[in-house]
Amino acid sequence: MPRQTYHAKSGEIEASWHHFDAEGRILGRFATEIATILMGKHRPTYTPHVLSGDFVIVTNASKIVMTGNKLDDKSLRRYSGYPGGQNVESYRTVLEKDPCRVVKEAIVRMLPSGRLGRQIESRLKVYAGPDHPHQAQRPQTLEIA
């Protein structure tokens, strides 16, 4: 008898909550681990076309680390769609203004684009300080090696 490939249905997967502390973590390495959990690739029941990931809370985004000269050399770009509407800022200025944006952009760009990617993105919660308002969900605090 041939084996059947398991495909999870949208209502079968129950999402759990995870908490990560970004203090002293390298941005890119940290973002890949978070993206993996958001997509659900850490589960044996991973199905690419189903929302199978977990909720992730990231705290201390202001204490994230970037190696080398990336703070000054790399930049975030936004474009409004209008002529002259391109906005370019270095990571250093963005990190001073809104540290959550740096962490969120790094993680979201590792997620799939499209409808499913936007649903996955809504499960990501990023906070600049050590406090978050999601204590009622009882998130598991995880360490990334």
N, CA, C and O atoms as a GROMACS GRO file, in nm:
protein
  580
    1MET      N    1   0.084  -0.118   0.000
    1MET     CA    2   0.000   0.000   0.000
    1MET      C    3   0.089   0.124   0.000
    1MET      O    4   0.177   0.137   0.085
    2PRO      N    5   0.067   0.215  -0.095
    2PRO     CA    6   0.152   0.335  -0.102
    2PRO      C    7   0.121   0.431   0.013
    2PRO      O    8   0.008   0.437   0.064
    3ARG      N    9   0.223   0.506   0.051
    3ARG     CA   10   0.204   0.604   0.157
    3ARG      C   11   0.138   0.728   0.101
    3ARG      O   12   0.159   0.765  -0.015
    4GLN      N   13   0.058   0.790   0.182
    4GLN     CA   14  -0.012   0.912   0.144
    4GLN      C   15   0.060   1.032   0.204
    4GLN      O   16   0.102   1.028   0.319
    5THR      N   17   0.073   1.138   0.127
    5THR     CA   18   0.131   1.262   0.179
    5THR      C   19   0.025   1.336   0.259
    5THR      O   20  -0.089   1.350   0.215
    6TYR      N   21   0.063   1.382   0.378
    6TYR     CA   22  -0.030   1.452   0.465
    6TYR      C   23  -0.033   1.600   0.428
    6TYR      O   24   0.071   1.664   0.418
    7HIS      N   25  -0.153   1.652   0.410
    7HIS     CA   26  -0.172   1.795   0.386
    7HIS      C   27  -0.267   1.847   0.494
    7HIS      O   28  -0.380   1.800   0.506
    8ALA      N   29  -0.220   1.942   0.571
    8ALA     CA   30  -0.302   1.999   0.677
    8ALA      C   31  -0.412   2.087   0.618
    8ALA      O   32  -0.393   2.152   0.516
    9LYS      N   33  -0.525   2.086   0.684
    9LYS     CA   34  -0.636   2.173   0.645
    9LYS      C   35  -0.629   2.299   0.731
    9LYS      O   36  -0.563   2.300   0.835
   10SER      N   37  -0.696   2.404   0.688
   10SER     CA   38  -0.683   2.533   0.756
   10SER      C   39  -0.734   2.531   0.899
   10SER      O   40  -0.682   2.606   0.982
   11GLY      N   41  -0.832   2.451   0.932
   11GLY     CA   42  -0.887   2.448   1.067
   11GLY      C   43  -0.819   2.350   1.160
   11GLY      O   44  -0.846   2.351   1.280
   12GLU      N   45  -0.731   2.266   1.108
   12GLU     CA   46  -0.670   2.160   1.189
   12GLU      C   47  -0.554   2.209   1.275
   12GLU      O   48  -0.525   2.149   1.378
   13ILE      N   49  -0.488   2.314   1.235
   13ILE     CA   50  -0.366   2.357   1.302
   13ILE      C   51  -0.398   2.464   1.404
   13ILE      O   52  -0.459   2.567   1.374
   14GLU      N   53  -0.356   2.438   1.528
   14GLU     CA   54  -0.377   2.534   1.635
   14GLU      C   55  -0.247   2.610   1.660
   14GLU      O   56  -0.143   2.550   1.684
   15ALA      N   57  -0.255   2.741   1.654
   15ALA     CA   58  -0.136   2.825   1.669
   15ALA      C   59  -0.104   2.848   1.816
   15ALA      O   60  -0.194   2.869   1.897
   16SER      N   61   0.024   2.844   1.848
   16SER     CA   62   0.068   2.877   1.982
   16SER      C   63   0.144   3.010   1.977
   16SER      O   64   0.173   3.062   1.870
   17TRP      N   65   0.176   3.063   2.093
   17TRP     CA   66   0.244   3.192   2.104
   17TRP      C   67   0.385   3.171   2.154
   17TRP      O   68   0.408   3.095   2.248
   18HIS      N   69   0.481   3.240   2.089
   18HIS     CA   70   0.622   3.233   2.128
   18HIS      C   71   0.674   3.374   2.154
   18HIS      O   72   0.635   3.469   2.086
   19HIS      N   73   0.763   3.385   2.252
   19HIS     CA   74   0.823   3.513   2.285
   19HIS      C   75   0.974   3.504   2.266
   19HIS      O   76   1.038   3.410   2.314
   20PHE      N   77   1.032   3.602   2.197
   20PHE     CA   78   1.176   3.607   2.174
   20PHE      C   79   1.229   3.741   2.220
   20PHE      O   80   1.165   3.844   2.201
   21ASP      N   81   1.347   3.739   2.281
   21ASP     CA   82   1.415   3.861   2.323
   21ASP      C   83   1.525   3.890   2.222
   21ASP      O   84   1.613   3.807   2.200
   22ALA      N   85   1.522   4.008   2.159
   22ALA     CA   86   1.616   4.042   2.053
   22ALA      C   87   1.743   4.106   2.104
   22ALA      O   88   1.830   4.144   2.025
   23GLU      N   89   1.757   4.120   2.234
   23GLU     CA   90   1.874   4.189   2.289
   23GLU      C   91   2.003   4.114   2.256
   23GLU      O   92   2.019   3.997   2.291
   24GLY      N   93   2.096   4.185   2.189
   24GLY     CA   94   2.225   4.127   2.155
   24GLY      C   95   2.224   4.030   2.039
   24GLY      O   96   2.327   3.968   2.011
   25ARG      N   97   2.113   4.013   1.971
   25ARG     CA   98   2.102   3.920   1.858
   25ARG      C   99   2.141   3.989   1.727
   25ARG      O  100   2.117   4.109   1.710
   26ILE      N  101   2.201   3.913   1.636
   26ILE     CA  102   2.235   3.965   1.504
   26ILE      C  103   2.108   3.964   1.419
   26ILE      O  104   2.037   3.863   1.416
   27LEU      N  105   2.080   4.074   1.352
   27LEU     CA  106   1.951   4.095   1.286
   27LEU      C  107   1.914   3.985   1.187
   27LEU      O  108   1.807   3.927   1.198
   28GLY      N  109   1.999   3.955   1.091
   28GLY     CA  110   1.965   3.859   0.987
   28GLY      C  111   1.945   3.719   1.038
   28GLY      O  112   1.851   3.650   0.999
   29ARG      N  113   2.034   3.674   1.127
   29ARG     CA  114   2.024   3.539   1.183
   29ARG      C  115   1.899   3.525   1.269
   29ARG      O  116   1.832   3.422   1.268
   30PHE      N  117   1.868   3.630   1.342
   30PHE     CA  118   1.749   3.632   1.426
   30PHE      C  119   1.623   3.628   1.339
   30PHE      O  120   1.528   3.556   1.370
   31ALA      N  121   1.623   3.706   1.231
   31ALA     CA  122   1.506   3.715   1.144
   31ALA      C  123   1.476   3.583   1.075
   31ALA      O  124   1.358   3.550   1.056
   32THR      N  125   1.577   3.506   1.038
   32THR     CA  126   1.551   3.378   0.971
   32THR      C  127   1.484   3.280   1.066
   32THR      O  128   1.395   3.205   1.024
   33GLU      N  129   1.524   3.279   1.192
   33GLU     CA  130   1.462   3.188   1.288
   33GLU      C  131   1.316   3.227   1.312
   33GLU      O  132   1.229   3.140   1.321
   34ILE      N  133   1.289   3.356   1.323
   34ILE     CA  134   1.153   3.403   1.345
   34ILE      C  135   1.065   3.372   1.224
   34ILE      O  136   0.952   3.327   1.240
   35ALA      N  137   1.117   3.396   1.104
   35ALA     CA  138   1.040   3.369   0.982
   35ALA      C  139   1.006   3.221   0.971
   35ALA      O  140   0.897   3.186   0.926
   36THR      N  141   1.097   3.135   1.011
   36THR     CA  142   1.071   2.991   1.006
   36THR      C  143   0.954   2.954   1.097
   36THR      O  144   0.868   2.874   1.059
   37ILE      N  145   0.950   3.011   1.215
   37ILE     CA  146   0.841   2.981   1.309
   37ILE      C  147   0.710   3.042   1.262
   37ILE      O  148   0.604   2.980   1.276
   38LEU      N  149   0.715   3.162   1.206
   38LEU     CA  150   0.593   3.226   1.156
   38LEU      C  151   0.530   3.146   1.041
   38LEU      O  152   0.408   3.136   1.032
   39MET      N  153   0.613   3.090   0.954
   39MET     CA  154   0.562   3.012   0.841
   39MET      C  155   0.517   2.872   0.882
   39MET      O  156   0.439   2.808   0.812
   40GLY      N  157   0.566   2.824   0.996
   40GLY     CA  158   0.528   2.692   1.043
   40GLY      C  159   0.622   2.582   0.999
   40GLY      O  160   0.588   2.464   1.009
   41LYS      N  161   0.740   2.617   0.949
   41LYS     CA  162   0.834   2.517   0.900
   41LYS      C  163   0.899   2.437   1.012
   41LYS      O  164   0.967   2.337   0.985
   42HIS      N  165   0.879   2.478   1.136
   42HIS     CA  166   0.933   2.403   1.249
   42HIS      C  167   0.844   2.285   1.288
   42HIS      O  168   0.882   2.205   1.373
   43ARG      N  169   0.728   2.274   1.227
   43ARG     CA  170   0.633   2.168   1.258
   43ARG      C  171   0.642   2.054   1.156
   43ARG      O  172   0.672   2.078   1.039
   44PRO      N  173   0.617   1.932   1.199
   44PRO     CA  174   0.615   1.821   1.103
   44PRO      C  175   0.493   1.826   1.011
   44PRO      O  176   0.492   1.760   0.907
   45THR      N  177   0.390   1.902   1.048
   45THR     CA  178   0.269   1.912   0.968
   45THR      C  179   0.270   2.034   0.878
   45THR      O  180   0.164   2.082   0.837
   46TYR      N  181   0.388   2.087   0.845
   46TYR     CA  182   0.398   2.207   0.761
   46TYR      C  183   0.334   2.182   0.625
   46TYR      O  184   0.363   2.083   0.558
   47THR      N  185   0.248   2.273   0.586
   47THR     CA  186   0.186   2.270   0.454
   47THR      C  187   0.203   2.409   0.393
   47THR      O  188   0.159   2.507   0.453
   48PRO      N  189   0.267   2.420   0.275
   48PRO     CA  190   0.303   2.552   0.222
   48PRO      C  191   0.186   2.645   0.194
   48PRO      O  192   0.201   2.767   0.207
   49HIS      N  193   0.070   2.592   0.157
   49HIS     CA  194  -0.040   2.679   0.116
   49HIS      C  195  -0.141   2.705   0.227
   49HIS      O  196  -0.246   2.764   0.202
   50VAL      N  197  -0.110   2.662   0.350
   50VAL     CA  198  -0.201   2.679   0.463
   50VAL      C  199  -0.132   2.762   0.570
   50VAL      O  200  -0.011   2.750   0.590
   51LEU      N  201  -0.207   2.844   0.639
   51LEU     CA  202  -0.154   2.924   0.750
   51LEU      C  203  -0.126   2.830   0.867
   51LEU      O  204  -0.213   2.802   0.949
   52SER      N  205  -0.003   2.781   0.873
   52SER     CA  206   0.030   2.677   0.971
   52SER      C  207   0.133   2.722   1.074
   52SER      O  208   0.181   2.640   1.152
   53GLY      N  209   0.166   2.850   1.077
   53GLY     CA  210   0.267   2.900   1.169
   53GLY      C  211   0.209   2.943   1.302
   53GLY      O  212   0.089   2.932   1.326
   54ASP      N  213   0.296   2.993   1.388
   54ASP     CA  214   0.258   3.037   1.521
   54ASP      C  215   0.267   3.189   1.532
   54ASP      O  216   0.321   3.256   1.444
   55PHE      N  217   0.214   3.241   1.641
   55PHE     CA  218   0.227   3.383   1.673
   55PHE      C  219   0.364   3.405   1.736
   55PHE      O  220   0.410   3.322   1.814
   56VAL      N  221   0.428   3.517   1.703
   56VAL     CA  222   0.560   3.547   1.757
   56VAL      C  223   0.561   3.689   1.813
   56VAL      O  224   0.518   3.783   1.748
   57ILE      N  225   0.612   3.701   1.936
   57ILE     CA  226   0.629   3.830   2.002
   57ILE      C  227   0.779   3.856   2.014
   57ILE      O  228   0.852   3.773   2.069
   58VAL      N  229   0.825   3.969   1.962
   58VAL     CA  230   0.966   4.006   1.972
   58VAL      C  231   0.976   4.131   2.058
   58VAL      O  232   0.912   4.232   2.030
   59THR      N  233   1.057   4.123   2.164
   59THR     CA  234   1.079   4.238   2.251
   59THR      C  235   1.225   4.283   2.243
   59THR      O  236   1.310   4.211   2.191
   60ASN      N  237   1.252   4.401   2.294
   60ASN     CA  238   1.386   4.462   2.293
   60ASN      C  239   1.440   4.479   2.151
   60ASN      O  240   1.558   4.452   2.126
   61ALA      N  241   1.356   4.523   2.059
   61ALA     CA  242   1.399   4.544   1.921
   61ALA      C  243   1.502   4.655   1.911
   61ALA      O  244   1.581   4.658   1.817
   62SER      N  245   1.503   4.746   2.006
   62SER     CA  246   1.599   4.856   2.002
   62SER      C  247   1.741   4.810   2.034
   62SER      O  248   1.835   4.885   2.011
   63LYS      N  249   1.757   4.689   2.086
   63LYS     CA  250   1.889   4.639   2.123
   63LYS      C  251   1.940   4.534   2.025
   63LYS      O  252   2.027   4.454   2.061
   64ILE      N  253   1.888   4.533   1.904
   64ILE     CA  254   1.933   4.439   1.800
   64ILE      C  255   2.072   4.482   1.751
   64ILE      O  256   2.106   4.600   1.759
   65VAL      N  257   2.150   4.388   1.703
   65VAL     CA  258   2.287   4.414   1.661
   65VAL      C  259   2.300   4.393   1.511
   65VAL      O  260   2.244   4.298   1.456
   66MET      N  261   2.374   4.482   1.446
   66MET     CA  262   2.408   4.464   1.304
   66MET      C  263   2.560   4.461   1.295
   66MET      O  264   2.628   4.548   1.350
   67THR      N  265   2.614   4.362   1.224
   67THR     CA  266   2.758   4.344   1.217
   67THR      C  267   2.819   4.435   1.111
   67THR      O  268   2.751   4.481   1.020
   68GLY      N  269   2.948   4.460   1.124
   68GLY     CA  270   3.021   4.539   1.025
   68GLY      C  271   2.973   4.683   1.020
   68GLY      O  272   2.936   4.741   1.122
   69ASN      N  273   2.976   4.741   0.900
   69ASN     CA  274   2.933   4.879   0.879
   69ASN      C  275   2.791   4.890   0.827
   69ASN      O  276   2.754   4.991   0.767
   70LYS      N  277   2.710   4.787   0.850
   70LYS     CA  278   2.576   4.784   0.792
   70LYS      C  279   2.487   4.897   0.844
   70LYS      O  280   2.397   4.941   0.773
   71LEU      N  281   2.510   4.944   0.965
   71LEU     CA  282   2.428   5.053   1.018
   71LEU      C  283   2.436   5.177   0.930
   71LEU      O  284   2.337   5.248   0.914
   72ASP      N  285   2.553   5.204   0.873
   72ASP     CA  286   2.569   5.322   0.789
   72ASP      C  287   2.560   5.292   0.640
   72ASP      O  288   2.514   5.375   0.563
   73ASP      N  289   2.605   5.173   0.598
   73ASP     CA  290   2.611   5.141   0.456
   73ASP      C  291   2.477   5.096   0.398
   73ASP      O  292   2.443   5.134   0.286
   74LYS      N  293   2.400   5.018   0.473
   74LYS     CA  294   2.272   4.970   0.422
   74LYS      C  295   2.163   5.073   0.446
   74LYS      O  296   2.174   5.157   0.535
   75SER      N  297   2.058   5.065   0.365
   75SER     CA  298   1.950   5.161   0.380
   75SER      C  299   1.816   5.096   0.351
   75SER      O  300   1.807   4.997   0.278
   76LEU      N  301   1.712   5.153   0.409
   76LEU     CA  302   1.575   5.111   0.383
   76LEU      C  303   1.514   5.210   0.286
   76LEU      O  304   1.527   5.331   0.302
   77ARG      N  305   1.446   5.157   0.186
   77ARG     CA  306   1.384   5.243   0.084
   77ARG      C  307   1.233   5.225   0.087
   77ARG      O  308   1.182   5.114   0.102
   78ARG      N  309   1.162   5.336   0.071
   78ARG     CA  310   1.017   5.334   0.057
   78ARG      C  311   0.982   5.420  -0.062
   78ARG      O  312   1.048   5.520  -0.090
   79TYR      N  313   0.878   5.381  -0.133
   79TYR     CA  314   0.836   5.459  -0.248
   79TYR      C  315   0.685   5.476  -0.242
   79TYR      O  316   0.611   5.378  -0.232
   80SER      N  317   0.639   5.601  -0.248
   80SER     CA  318   0.497   5.630  -0.235
   80SER      C  319   0.420   5.605  -0.364
   80SER      O  320   0.297   5.595  -0.362
   81GLY      N  321   0.490   5.595  -0.475
   81GLY     CA  322   0.423   5.577  -0.603
   81GLY      C  323   0.412   5.707  -0.682
   81GLY      O  324   0.373   5.706  -0.799
   82TYR      N  325   0.447   5.817  -0.620
   82TYR     CA  326   0.442   5.946  -0.686
   82TYR      C  327   0.583   5.989  -0.726
   82TYR      O  328   0.680   5.945  -0.666
   83PRO      N  329   0.595   6.075  -0.828
   83PRO     CA  330   0.727   6.124  -0.867
   83PRO      C  331   0.793   6.198  -0.750
   83PRO      O  332   0.731   6.282  -0.686
   84GLY      N  333   0.918   6.165  -0.725
   84GLY     CA  334   0.990   6.226  -0.614
   84GLY      C  335   0.950   6.170  -0.478
   84GLY      O  336   0.984   6.228  -0.375
   85GLY      N  337   0.879   6.059  -0.477
   85GLY     CA  338   0.828   6.004  -0.352
   85GLY      C  339   0.912   5.893  -0.293
   85GLY      O  340   0.865   5.819  -0.207
   86GLN      N  341   1.037   5.881  -0.340
   86GLN     CA  342   1.123   5.778  -0.284
   86GLN      C  343   1.192   5.830  -0.158
   86GLN      O  344   1.249   5.940  -0.159
   87ASN      N  345   1.187   5.751  -0.051
   87ASN     CA  346   1.247   5.789   0.076
   87ASN      C  347   1.356   5.688   0.110
   87ASN      O  348   1.328   5.569   0.120
   88VAL      N  349   1.479   5.734   0.127
   88VAL     CA  350   1.592   5.647   0.157
   88VAL      C  351   1.650   5.690   0.292
   88VAL      O  352   1.686   5.806   0.311
   89GLU      N  353   1.659   5.594   0.385
   89GLU     CA  354   1.714   5.622   0.518
   89GLU      C  355   1.813   5.512   0.554
   89GLU      O  356   1.790   5.396   0.522
   90SER      N  357   1.923   5.548   0.620
   90SER     CA  358   2.019   5.447   0.664
   90SER      C  359   1.960   5.372   0.784
   90SER      O  360   1.871   5.422   0.853
   91TYR      N  361   2.010   5.253   0.806
   91TYR     CA  362   1.961   5.173   0.917
   91TYR      C  363   1.984   5.242   1.051
   91TYR      O  364   1.905   5.225   1.144
   92ARG      N  365   2.090   5.318   1.062
   92ARG     CA  366   2.118   5.388   1.189
   92ARG      C  367   2.006   5.487   1.222
   92ARG      O  368   1.959   5.491   1.336
   93THR      N  369   1.962   5.567   1.124
   93THR     CA  370   1.856   5.665   1.152
   93THR      C  371   1.723   5.596   1.178
   93THR      O  372   1.646   5.639   1.263
   94VAL      N  373   1.695   5.489   1.104
   94VAL     CA  374   1.569   5.417   1.126
   94VAL      C  375   1.569   5.350   1.263
   94VAL      O  376   1.466   5.347   1.330
   95LEU      N  377   1.684   5.295   1.303
   95LEU     CA  378   1.694   5.229   1.432
   95LEU      C  379   1.674   5.328   1.547
   95LEU      O  380   1.620   5.292   1.652
   96GLU      N  381   1.718   5.453   1.528
   96GLU     CA  382   1.698   5.555   1.630
   96GLU      C  383   1.551   5.599   1.636
   96GLU      O  384   1.496   5.617   1.744
   97LYS      N  385   1.489   5.616   1.518
   97LYS     CA  386   1.350   5.662   1.512
   97LYS      C  387   1.251   5.552   1.552
   97LYS      O  388   1.171   5.572   1.643
   98ASP      N  389   1.258   5.438   1.485
   98ASP     CA  390   1.161   5.330   1.506
   98ASP      C  391   1.231   5.195   1.495
   98ASP      O  392   1.236   5.138   1.386
   99PRO      N  393   1.286   5.143   1.604
   99PRO     CA  394   1.360   5.016   1.598
   99PRO      C  395   1.272   4.898   1.559
   99PRO      O  396   1.321   4.798   1.505
  100CYS      N  397   1.143   4.907   1.584
  100CYS     CA  398   1.052   4.798   1.547
  100CYS      C  399   1.046   4.780   1.396
  100CYS      O  400   1.031   4.668   1.347
  101ARG      N  401   1.057   4.890   1.324
  101ARG     CA  402   1.049   4.884   1.178
  101ARG      C  403   1.166   4.806   1.118
  101ARG      O  404   1.147   4.732   1.021
  102VAL      N  405   1.285   4.822   1.173
  102VAL     CA  406   1.402   4.751   1.122
  102VAL      C  407   1.384   4.601   1.138
  102VAL      O  408   1.408   4.524   1.045
  103VAL      N  409   1.342   4.559   1.256
  103VAL     CA  410   1.325   4.416   1.283
  103VAL      C  411   1.210   4.360   1.201
  103VAL      O  412   1.222   4.252   1.143
  104LYS      N  413   1.100   4.432   1.196
  104LYS     CA  414   0.983   4.384   1.122
  104LYS      C  415   1.012   4.372   0.973
  104LYS      O  416   0.972   4.274   0.910
  105GLU      N  417   1.080   4.471   0.915
  105GLU     CA  418   1.114   4.466   0.772
  105GLU      C  419   1.202   4.345   0.741
  105GLU      O  420   1.182   4.278   0.640
  106ALA      N  421   1.300   4.318   0.827
  106ALA     CA  422   1.391   4.207   0.803
  106ALA      C  423   1.315   4.074   0.805
  106ALA      O  424   1.344   3.985   0.724
  107ILE      N  425   1.220   4.060   0.895
  107ILE     CA  426   1.145   3.936   0.905
  107ILE      C  427   1.044   3.924   0.792
  107ILE      O  428   1.033   3.818   0.730
  108VAL      N  429   0.970   4.031   0.764
  108VAL     CA  430   0.862   4.027   0.665
  108VAL      C  431   0.918   4.001   0.525
  108VAL      O  432   0.852   3.935   0.444
  109ARG      N  433   1.036   4.050   0.495
  109ARG     CA  434   1.093   4.026   0.363
  109ARG      C  435   1.135   3.882   0.342
  109ARG      O  436   1.163   3.841   0.229
  110MET      N  437   1.140   3.802   0.450
  110MET     CA  438   1.171   3.660   0.439
  110MET      C  439   1.045   3.574   0.426
  110MET      O  440   1.054   3.453   0.408
  111LEU      N  441   0.929   3.637   0.436
  111LEU     CA  442   0.803   3.565   0.426
  111LEU      C  443   0.756   3.563   0.280
  111LEU      O  444   0.802   3.644   0.200
  112PRO      N  445   0.666   3.471   0.245
  112PRO     CA  446   0.614   3.470   0.108
  112PRO      C  447   0.533   3.595   0.079
  112PRO      O  448   0.470   3.652   0.169
  113SER      N  449   0.534   3.638  -0.044
  113SER     CA  450   0.454   3.753  -0.082
  113SER      C  451   0.315   3.705  -0.122
  113SER      O  452   0.296   3.589  -0.158
  114GLY      N  453   0.218   3.794  -0.114
  114GLY     CA  454   0.082   3.757  -0.150
  114GLY      C  455  -0.009   3.751  -0.028
  114GLY      O  456   0.026   3.799   0.080
  115ARG      N  457  -0.125   3.691  -0.048
  115ARG     CA  458  -0.228   3.687   0.054
  115ARG      C  459  -0.184   3.610   0.180
  115ARG      O  460  -0.206   3.655   0.292
  116LEU      N  461  -0.122   3.496   0.158
  116LEU     CA  462  -0.077   3.415   0.272
  116LEU      C  463   0.033   3.487   0.350
  116LEU      O  464   0.036   3.480   0.473
  117GLY      N  465   0.123   3.554   0.280
  117GLY     CA  466   0.229   3.628   0.347
  117GLY      C  467   0.176   3.740   0.434
  117GLY      O  468   0.230   3.765   0.542
  118ARG      N  469   0.071   3.807   0.388
  118ARG     CA  470   0.010   3.913   0.469
  118ARG      C  471  -0.059   3.856   0.592
  118ARG      O  472  -0.058   3.919   0.698
  119GLN      N  473  -0.119   3.738   0.580
  119GLN     CA  474  -0.179   3.673   0.697
  119GLN      C  475  -0.072   3.632   0.798
  119GLN      O  476  -0.090   3.647   0.919
  120ILE      N  477   0.040   3.582   0.747
  120ILE     CA  478   0.150   3.543   0.835
  120ILE      C  479   0.207   3.667   0.904
  120ILE      O  480   0.238   3.663   1.023
  121GLU      N  481   0.220   3.776   0.830
  121GLU     CA  482   0.275   3.900   0.886
  121GLU      C  483   0.190   3.952   1.001
  121GLU      O  484   0.244   4.011   1.095
  122SER      N  485   0.060   3.931   0.996
  122SER     CA  486  -0.027   3.980   1.103
  122SER      C  487  -0.005   3.904   1.234
  122SER      O  488  -0.050   3.949   1.339
  123ARG      N  489   0.064   3.791   1.230
  123ARG     CA  490   0.094   3.713   1.350
  123ARG      C  491   0.224   3.756   1.417
  123ARG      O  492   0.263   3.700   1.519
  124LEU      N  493   0.292   3.854   1.361
  124LEU     CA  494   0.418   3.903   1.416
  124LEU      C  495   0.392   4.030   1.497
  124LEU      O  496   0.331   4.125   1.447
  125LYS      N  497   0.439   4.032   1.622
  125LYS     CA  498   0.425   4.148   1.710
  125LYS      C  499   0.565   4.189   1.756
  125LYS      O  500   0.635   4.109   1.818
  126VAL      N  501   0.605   4.313   1.725
  126VAL     CA  502   0.739   4.360   1.758
  126VAL      C  503   0.729   4.482   1.850
  126VAL      O  504   0.650   4.573   1.824
  127TYR      N  505   0.809   4.482   1.958
  127TYR     CA  506   0.808   4.591   2.055
  127TYR      C  507   0.951   4.635   2.083
  127TYR      O  508   1.042   4.552   2.091
  128ALA      N  509   0.970   4.766   2.099
  128ALA     CA  510   1.104   4.822   2.119
  128ALA      C  511   1.158   4.791   2.258
  128ALA      O  512   1.279   4.771   2.274
  129GLY      N  513   1.074   4.788   2.357
  129GLY     CA  514   1.117   4.765   2.495
  129GLY      C  515   1.093   4.622   2.540
  129GLY      O  516   1.056   4.536   2.460
  130PRO      N  517   1.114   4.596   2.670
  130PRO     CA  518   1.099   4.460   2.721
  130PRO      C  519   0.955   4.419   2.752
  130PRO      O  520   0.930   4.301   2.778
  131ASP      N  521   0.861   4.512   2.750
  131ASP     CA  522   0.723   4.482   2.786
  131ASP      C  523   0.637   4.460   2.663
  131ASP      O  524   0.662   4.519   2.558
  132HIS      N  525   0.534   4.374   2.678
  132HIS     CA  526   0.438   4.353   2.570
  132HIS      C  527   0.300   4.325   2.632
  132HIS      O  528   0.292   4.276   2.744
  133PRO      N  529   0.192   4.357   2.560
  133PRO     CA  530   0.057   4.341   2.616
  133PRO      C  531  -0.006   4.205   2.590
  133PRO      O  532  -0.128   4.194   2.592
  134HIS      N  533   0.073   4.101   2.567
  134HIS     CA  534   0.018   3.970   2.531
  134HIS      C  535   0.039   3.866   2.640
  134HIS      O  536   0.056   3.748   2.609
  135GLN      N  537   0.038   3.908   2.766
  135GLN     CA  538   0.056   3.813   2.875
  135GLN      C  539  -0.060   3.714   2.886
  135GLN      O  540  -0.041   3.601   2.932
  136ALA      N  541  -0.180   3.755   2.845
  136ALA     CA  542  -0.296   3.669   2.856
  136ALA      C  543  -0.285   3.545   2.766
  136ALA      O  544  -0.347   3.442   2.795
  137GLN      N  545  -0.208   3.553   2.658
  137GLN     CA  546  -0.191   3.439   2.568
  137GLN      C  547  -0.088   3.339   2.621
  137GLN      O  548  -0.071   3.233   2.561
  138ARG      N  549  -0.021   3.371   2.730
  138ARG     CA  550   0.081   3.286   2.793
  138ARG      C  551   0.184   3.237   2.691
  138ARG      O  552   0.193   3.117   2.664
  139PRO      N  553   0.263   3.330   2.633
  139PRO     CA  554   0.362   3.288   2.533
  139PRO      C  555   0.478   3.212   2.596
  139PRO      O  556   0.517   3.238   2.710
  140GLN      N  557   0.530   3.117   2.520
  140GLN     CA  558   0.650   3.044   2.564
  140GLN      C  559   0.772   3.128   2.530
  140GLN      O  560   0.788   3.171   2.416
  141THR      N  561   0.858   3.150   2.628
  141THR     CA  562   0.981   3.223   2.601
  141THR      C  563   1.084   3.126   2.546
  141THR      O  564   1.119   3.028   2.613
  142LEU      N  565   1.131   3.151   2.426
  142LEU     CA  566   1.226   3.061   2.360
  142LEU      C  567   1.360   3.130   2.340
  142LEU      O  568   1.366   3.252   2.322
  143GLU      N  569   1.464   3.052   2.344
  143GLU     CA  570   1.599   3.100   2.317
  143GLU      C  571   1.646   3.045   2.183
  143GLU      O  572   1.626   2.927   2.154
  144ILE      N  573   1.706   3.128   2.103
  144ILE     CA  574   1.763   3.085   1.976
  144ILE      C  575   1.911   3.065   1.997
  144ILE      O  576   1.980   3.155   2.045
  145ALA      N  577   1.959   2.948   1.962
  145ALA     CA  578   2.101   2.917   1.984
  145ALA      C  579   2.189   2.988   1.884
  145ALA      O  580   2.311   2.973   1.888
   0.00000   0.00000   0.00000
